[in-house]
Amino acid sequence: MFDLPVFTRWMAELGDLGVLGRCAVLAGVGVIRSARMLEFLSSGKVPGVQIPEPIQRRLRGVAPEDVGAEGAKIAAEIIATVRQVPGVAGVHLLTAGYEKQTPELLRLAGVDRCLKEKLTTNGN
């Protein structure tokens, strides 16, 4: 998921329908690692995947070797935002070869602070 306004509206619709009280919703958040991946995902060849123009411009605005790092920043921003959307139970992180960077991605999203706070609060 790359389009936060669309996702937020969808979650509100689920809430209005009473669905959120009966199921857990995980937001699928991907990391765009390269210009080639951006072109493929924004080509319309992947059903249901839409990359908003601002994200496309942002990724095209960096050097090719920096697209992965910028894609990780964008994913972290999306994670930080969807954590605040009512009804979101968690995130399904789609790293597609970016697995080694997952701890850094979670740090950028502020998830590591959340985990540390929970561990401290629970006495662990």
Buried (B, 14 or more C-beta within 10 A) or exposed (E): BBBBEEBBEBBBEBBEEEEBEEEEBEBBBBBBBBBEBBBBBBEEEEEEBBBBEEBBEBBBEBEEEEBBBBBBBBBBBBBBBBBEBEBBEEBEBEBEEBEEBEEBBBEBBEBBEEEEEEEEEEEE
